[in-house]
Amino acid sequence: MSCRLGGRCAHCRPTRSVLHLEAESIYNVLQDAHAELSAVQKRAKQLDEEARKGGEQDPGMSVSDNGNGTVTVRALCSKIFPLYSQRSKDLEQWYTDTLTGLVAHASEINAAVSRALKNSHGGEPLNPGHVKYTSLDEDQLPRAVKLAALGGDANPRQRAELGRLWQSLSPEARAQLWKEHKKDLMAAGLLETTIKRLSPDAGSGPHGAETPGMTEVMTRAKMQLLAEGADAWGMTDAGRHMAHYLSNSGSPMFLPVDKMLSDDKAFQAHIEKQIKDNRNEWRKKALAEFWRNGGRPVAIPVQTVNRGYTFDRDKNPNWFFAVGSTGSNVTGVVTVEPDASGKPKVGLDYQTNAWDRYNWDKGKGVDIGKMHIPDGQPSRLHTTGLAKEFSVSGSSSVKHYDLGGSTPNNGPLPKPEEPRR
């Protein structure tokens, strides 16, 4: 039976408690959104200024808003920073992807706010307060669960959105997502590093810009022999990379980081130092969130800065000729859960990331056994179009490390996976 007063009677008007519930939800949603959007705006301004300024190794960049939710970043080339520089190209791509990702993040936050406000009110003007929101978690967590369920089938766009949601979620919501969907999240690439992965130098020059001569043809033949005979010298990875260089495809290759760690104890120690230098600070931050959340489970994302490493030619010629020097960092998740008595248990799930650009310095030659290739010749195969530089990158298996309970654990880190040979 409809109200004769058109919903204006005491029985039809919303109660004060219902209106308070809706107002509280609106406040919580807008407060969370303001904090997130402010952080996104601050980061975008910082990167815009950083890109335009450039640095000693890198040119300044022009940053353009395309008006369609994407950003284009282009290097301002000069005699110091030539057009062909691979490092500049890597930097262009990183700034483009990161700034475009921030624009997408802001748009996704706005959409989440719109849905939350609509749901908190409901579709009936005289019957508001249908859903209570304590933050944007109630909207964003279900979407994150849906994307996480895709696991390794998630496409690049979905992986990027999942990464942004992971950053947006509260520590408590992250803990729930990590606990229930850890394997799927790892399969979807959640632990991929977000720092700059740049070529260490400009590279040999433009590909195929010169005409090859007999010297270059002979050099290629010698390097082909080296690649084919690498297994006999115990240099499987060096041979594989050299063969790919000579294939002239330029396509990226996967870097078996577990094998790198297992083969080179000094590289393993290099990675362990990154964790040891940061673990106390990570633990302190996670515990602060744990107590701030009333002793409930929390999870925080962590990653180290890039730390370069150079393989020793005498001790490990395989990885010296396969990679030479590599960029590296550690990414992970620090979790805190209460034990049976409510005391915190802190853990770290982490992986090692490594990347490089396979190229030959203009003054570098090769001497392996009785085979000698003069300085500068390997790089000329790229500039004469007989070979092509390429990027290599990869991540290790995810390992778990106990960071302690009420007191920190400073015990040894887990050993790397022993790869199949």
N, C-alpha and C positions, 0 to 999 in steps of 0.2 A: 504494500500500500504506500503510495507516494505521499510526501509531506505537503500539506496544503499551503504551507508558508514558503515553499520553494527551498527547503533545506535551511531555513533561518531559525527554526525552533531550537530549544535547548538540547533536545535529544539528537538532532542532526548535526549540530555544530561540533567541530573537532574538540576533544578534551584538551586541557592545558598540557597534560603529560604527553599526549601524542604530538602536539605542536612543539613541545620542548625536545622530544626525540628527533624530530625532523631538523630543528634548528641546530641541535648538537651534531647531527650527521653533516649538515652543510658546513658548519664551522670546521669540523675535523677534515673533511675533504679539501676545503679551500686552503686550510693551513698547510696540509701536506703538499698540495699542488704548488703553493707559493714557494715553499722551501725547495722543491724539486726544480721548478722553472727558474728560480734564482740561481741555483747551482749550474743549470744548463747554460743560462745566459752568461754567467761569469766565465765558464769554461770556453764558450764560443768566442768571447771577446779576447780572452787570453791567447787562444790559438790564432785568431785573426791577426793580432798584433805580432805574435811570434813569427808567423809565416811572412808577413810583409817586411819585417826587420831583417830576416836572414841571419847569417853568422859567418864566422871565419871560414868554415868549410862549405857553407851552403849559401845560395843566392837568395835575395829577397823574392817574394812571391806576390803575384796579383791575385786577389780573391774576389770572385764575382758571384753574386746571388742570381741564379738563373730564373727566379720567380716561379718555379714549379716544384719547390721542395728540395732542390739539389743545389750544390755549390760547385763551382769550377775553380781550381787553383792552378796557376801556371807560373813556372820559374821565369824570372827576368834574366835572360842570358847575357853574358859578356865574354870578354877574352879570358877572364879568370874562371868563369863558369860557362863552359861551352854547351851548345844545344844538345849534343849527344850524351851528356853526362848521365850515366845510369843512376847515380846517387840522387841527382836532381829529379829524375823521373820517379824514383821511389818516393821521394819527399812530396812531390806533387800528388801522387796517388794517396799517400797516407793522409795528407791534409784534406784532400777532396773527400775521401771516405769518412774521415772522422767528423769534419764539419757537417757533411750531409747527414751523418748519423745523429748529430746533435739536433738538427732541424727536425728529423723524423721523431726523435725522442720528445721534443716539445709538442709536436702534433699529437703523438700518442698520449701524452699526459693530458692535453686538452680534451681529447676524445674520452679518456677515462673519467675525467671530471664531469663531462656532460652526461655520461651514462649513470654515474653515481648519483648525481643530483636528481636525475629523472627517476631513478629507482627509489631513492630515499623518500620522494614525495608520493610516487605512485601515479596512477592515471586518473585519480578522483580528487577534484579540488577540495571537497569537503571531508576527505578521509586520507589525510597525509600520514607520513611517518611509517611507511610500509617496511623499509629496510634500514637497519642501523649500520652506519659506517663509522669505524674508529679511525680509518685512514683510507688511502687508495688501495691498500692491500686486498680488500674485499673484492675489488674489481680486477686488479692486476694479477693476483695469484692464480685464479682459474685460467686466465689466458696463458700464463707461464706454464702451468701444468699441461695444457693442451699442446703447446709447442714442444715441451720436453718429451712428451709421449712419442713424438716423431723420431727422436733419437738420431741415428745416423742418416735417416731419410730426409731430415730437414734441409731445405735448400739455403743458399747464402742469405737470402732476404729474411727467412724465418730464423736462421741462426743469429743474425744481427739483432732482430727484434727481441729474441730470447735474452741476448746479452744485455740489452738495454733494460728489460724488465728485471733481470737479476740485480742490476745496479739500483733500480728504483725501489725494490721490495725492502721492507724493514728487516733488520737482523733476525727477528723471530719468524717472519714469513719465509725468509731464505732458509732457515734451519729446517722448517717443515718440508720445503721443496727439495732440499738436498737429501734429507733422510729418506724421503719416499721415492725420489726419482734420480738418485745419484748416478746410476749407470747410464740412464738415458741422457742426462745432462752432459756427462763426459763424452758420450757418443755424438752429441750435437755440437761438440767443440766449445763448451762453455769455458774451459780453461785455456783457450787460445790467448796468447799474449796480445795486448792492445798497444804496446809501446811501438815506437818507430823501429822498423826492421829495414835498414838501409844498406845499400852497397857501400863498402868502406871507401870506395874511390870512384872516379869518373868512368873507369873502364878503359879498354884499349882504344876506343874511338868508334866512329860510325861503322856499322856492319856493311861489308861489301863496297866500301867507298873507293877502293883501289883495285887495279887489275893484278891478279896473281902472276908471278913469274915462275921460272923453273926452281928457284930456291924455295919458294913457298910450297910447290908441289912435292919436292923432296922432303921438306920438313913434315908435311902431312903424312907422307909414307912412313917416316921414322916414328912419328907419334902413334900411328896406327899399329906398328909393330910393338911399341911399348904397351899400348892398351891391351893387345892380344896376349902378351906375355906376362901381364901383371900378376895373374894368379900364381904363376910359378915362383914369383918373388915374395908371395904373401901380401900383395898389394891389391886385393880384390876391389876395394872401394875406389882407390885411385884409378884403377883401370876402367871401372864402370863410368866414372865421371869423365875421364879423358875420352872414352868412346862416345859418350853423349855429346861432348864438345865437338868432336869430329863429325857427328851425325848432322850437324848444322841445323837442327830443329829449333834450338833456343827455348824449348819447353821446360818448365820447372821440374825439378826432381825431388823426391822424398829423401830426407836425411834420417838414417836410422840412429836416433839419439841413444837408445839403449845400448847399441853396439859401441858407439863412441865412448860412452861412460865406462863400459866394461873393458874396452881395449886400452884406455888411457887413464891410469890412476891419477895423474896430475889434473886432468880435466874433471874427473870425479871430485877431487879435492876442491877444485875451483868452484864447482856448483855447490858443494857442501858449505863452503865458506859464505856463499850468498845467503843460505838459510840460517846458518849460525849467527851471522851479523844482524839478522832481522827477527829471529824467533822470539826474543824477549819482548820486543816492542809489539809484535803481532799478538802475543799472549796477553799482554797488558791491555791492549785495545779491546780484544775479544772479551776478557773478563769484565771490563768496565761496562760493556754492552749487556753482559749476562746479569750483572747486579742491577743495572738500570731497568732491565726487563723483569725484575722480580724473581730472578733465579730460574727463569724459563730458558729453554734451548735457544741459542742464537748461532748465526753463521755470518762471517765477514769475508769478502774476497780480498786476496792479497797478491801482490806481485813485486818483484825486485826490478831495479833498473838494468839496463843492458851492461853486461860486463864482457868485454872481448877476451878471447883466449887464443893463443898461438901454439900449435902443435910443434913438438921438437922433431926436427928432421932426422936426427940420429936415433932417437929413442922410438919414434913412431913415424917412419917414412910413409906408411900407408895413408894415414890421415893428414900428414903434412902435404902430400901431393894431391890428396882428394879435396881438401878444404883449405889447408894453410892456416888461416885464422878464421874464427867464427864469432858471431855475436851470440850472446846467451843470456837467458834470464829464467827465473822460476815464477810460476803462477800457481795459485792454490786457493783453498778454502780453509779457514780456521773455524772450528766448531767448538762450542761449549755446551755440555749437557750436565744436568745434575745427577749425581749418583743416588743410591738408595737413601742416603742421609741428607741429600740436598746439596752436598758439596760439589764444586765444579770439576768436571773432567774436560781437559782441553786437548784437542787433536788437530793435526794438520794433514790434509790431503793435498798433494802437490805433484807437479810435473816439471820437467826440465825442457826448455825450448831452445833451439839453436837454428841459426840461419846464416847464409853467406851468399856471395855472388861468385860463381866459378868464372874467373877470368885470369889472364896472364899479364902481369905487369910488363910495361914496354921494355924494361931492361932485364927481364928474367929469362933464363934459359933452363935446360933440363940436362942433368947428368945422372943417369941410372945405369949402374954396371959399366959396360963398355960403350953404351949409347950416349952420344953428346949432341945436343941441339943448341946452337949458339944463342947468346943473349938476344932477346927481342924477337926471335923468330916465332915462338908459339903464339904471341899476341897478334902477329901479322896475319895469321890464318883467319882471325876474326875480321880484320879490316879489309882483307882481300876476298872475303866471302867463302872461304874454304872450311870454316868452322864458325860456331856461334856461342857467345857467352850465355849463361843461364843462371837462374836462381835456384838455390837449394834451401830447404827448411824442413823441420820436423819436430816432433815432441816425443818425450819418453813415455813409458808406462806411468800410470798414476800410483804413487806410493803413499803410505800412511805413516805418520810419525806422532808419537805421544808427546805432547808438550807439557804433561804433568797435571797435577791436581791443585791442591792448595800450595804446593811448592813446585817450581819448574823442574822439568826433566832435561838434563844436559847430556844424556846418553848418546851413543853413536847413532847416526842416521842409517836407515835401511840401505842395503846394497842394491845396485842397479840390477835389472833383469838380465839374465844370461841369454843373449839372443841365439837363435839357431844358426849354425854355421853353414 
